[in-house]
Amino acid sequence: MPTTLHAPVIGCLPPLATILHGALGPAGPGTICHDYPDHAVNPETTPAAARPARLAVGIVGAGRAGTALGAALARAGHQVVAASAVSDASLRRAHANFPDAVITEPSQVLRRADLALLTVPDDALPGLAAGLAATGAPLEGRMLAHASGRYGVSVLEPAVRQGALPLALHPVMTFTGRGDDVDRLRGTCFGVTAPEVLRPAAEALVIEMGGEPVFIAEEHRDLYHAAIAGAANHLITLVAQAMDLLTAAGVAEPARLLAPLLSASLDNALRFGDAGLTGPVARGDAATVAAHVAALEAATAAPASTSATGTPAAGTAGAVAAYVALARLTADRALAAGILRPSDAERLLDVLGGRP
């Protein structure tokens, strides 16, 4: 079961320096991490004993997520010393947020860092890890933390074989690239995967960024990511489609109409689960569901209208299939929860059964 640290526990945690000392062994050149054989603390960036044990942070991929995480670590007292960026937008973002950092290529970012954030797109992460290992980048003793939701730490295995210390720290949040992204991290859960010996350090880093660590086992990362991506991304699709349909129905401000309803529905879902279901499917109103399907079929066949954002409406395309699929799923869950009677479920299936 994922482990969630709540506020009372957070106050009892030792400082990051103490955690790292316990996980990685006493600070000092060439020190071997006990319980994690052949992995040495980075001697080039290990602070002297008289100084606070703050981390030198490098960012490989200074996009929206990397910038937000780097800024949060800087707020916690760590220092962003280097970053790599490819696009013009990322370069501007890195210069603006980390004016003292060296902008350089990834291997040089690692050379300067105790902790390297590998914040590249999911599909680029395996190639990045393999490339860093294959090109002789300085990996031994560096903590490598990626922010991908999909992957755990196994994706970093090529670097781990060369002494890197792997962490998966995925913020369950979207970022816009604006300055307030770092503020969104406060109270945000992070999906954390790490070797057991590094788990305290991973959780401490998340807490220092203002987040709440939730441990996800390596074998469950794909399921975890499917759940949160399905909820967040498909919700946007569903709402955008609803706004397009309302525009086609002549509603001038569909967002204003939907906002209170959707807020209440989300609150019900999070608080009550299936017990929060309402509406014609949950009530077994087969005639109403049939009328909905007929109206959606007519809207799909009508000439394209203009969406709520002023662009040609794409929301009617596929609206019937989406409604039918979700109505079936809702009926199944309502039936299993005892909300929908079997006889009413049968009438609904008669309406929905032959649909695509």
Rosetta blueprint (number, residue, H / E / L):
1 M L
2 P L
3 T L
4 T E
5 L L
6 H L
7 A H
8 P H
9 V H
10 I H
11 G L
12 C L
13 L L
14 P L
15 P L
16 L H
17 A H
18 T H
19 I H
20 L H
21 H H
22 G H
23 A H
24 L H
25 G L
26 P L
27 A L
28 G L
29 P L
30 G L
31 T L
32 I E
33 C L
34 H L
35 D L
36 Y L
37 P L
38 D L
39 H L
40 A E
41 V L
42 N L
43 P L
44 E L
45 T L
46 T L
47 P L
48 A L
49 A L
50 A L
51 R L
52 P L
53 A L
54 R L
55 L L
56 A E
57 V E
58 G E
59 I E
60 V E
61 G L
62 A L
63 G L
64 R H
65 A H
66 G H
67 T H
68 A H
69 L H
70 G H
71 A H
72 A H
73 L H
74 A H
75 R H
76 A L
77 G L
78 H L
79 Q E
80 V E
81 V E
82 A E
83 A E
84 S E
85 A L
86 V L
87 S L
88 D H
89 A H
90 S H
91 L H
92 R H
93 R H
94 A H
95 H H
96 A H
97 N H
98 F L
99 P L
100 D L
101 A L
102 V E
103 I E
104 T L
105 E L
106 P H
107 S H
108 Q H
109 V H
110 L H
111 R H
112 R H
113 A L
114 D L
115 L E
116 A E
117 L E
118 L E
119 T L
120 V L
121 P L
122 D H
123 D H
124 A H
125 L H
126 P H
127 G H
128 L H
129 A H
130 A H
131 G H
132 L H
133 A H
134 A H
135 T L
136 G L
137 A L
138 P L
139 L L
140 E L
141 G L
142 R L
143 M E
144 L E
145 A E
146 H E
147 A L
148 S L
149 G L
150 R L
151 Y L
152 G L
153 V L
154 S H
155 V H
156 L H
157 E H
158 P H
159 A H
160 V H
161 R L
162 Q L
163 G L
164 A L
165 L E
166 P E
167 L E
168 A E
169 L E
170 H E
171 P E
172 V L
173 M L
174 T L
175 F L
176 T L
177 G L
178 R L
179 G L
180 D L
181 D H
182 V H
183 D H
184 R H
185 L L
186 R L
187 G L
188 T L
189 C E
190 F E
191 G E
192 V E
193 T E
194 A L
195 P L
196 E H
197 V H
198 L H
199 R H
200 P H
201 A H
202 A H
203 E H
204 A H
205 L H
206 V H
207 I H
208 E H
209 M L
210 G L
211 G L
212 E E
213 P E
214 V E
215 F E
216 I L
217 A L
218 E H
219 E H
220 H H
221 R H
222 D H
223 L H
224 Y H
225 H H
226 A H
227 A H
228 I H
229 A H
230 G H
231 A H
232 A H
233 N H
234 H H
235 L H
236 I H
237 T H
238 L H
239 V H
240 A H
241 Q H
242 A H
243 M H
244 D H
245 L H
246 L H
247 T H
248 A H
249 A L
250 G L
251 V L
252 A L
253 E L
254 P H
255 A H
256 R H
257 L H
258 L H
259 A H
260 P H
261 L H
262 L H
263 S H
264 A H
265 S H
266 L H
267 D H
268 N H
269 A H
270 L H
271 R H
272 F H
273 G H
274 D H
275 A H
276 G H
277 L L
278 T L
279 G L
280 P H
281 V H
282 A H
283 R H
284 G L
285 D L
286 A H
287 A H
288 T H
289 V H
290 A H
291 A H
292 H H
293 V H
294 A H
295 A H
296 L H
297 E H
298 A H
299 A H
300 T H
301 A H
302 A L
303 P L
304 A L
305 S L
306 T E
307 S L
308 A L
309 T L
310 G L
311 T L
312 P E
313 A L
314 A L
315 G L
316 T L
317 A L
318 G L
319 A H
320 V H
321 A H
322 A H
323 Y H
324 V H
325 A H
326 L H
327 A H
328 R H
329 L H
330 T H
331 A H
332 D H
333 R H
334 A H
335 L H
336 A H
337 A L
338 G L
339 I L
340 L L
341 R L
342 P H
343 S H
344 D H
345 A H
346 E H
347 R H
348 L H
349 L H
350 D H
351 V H
352 L H
353 G L
354 G L
355 R L
356 P L
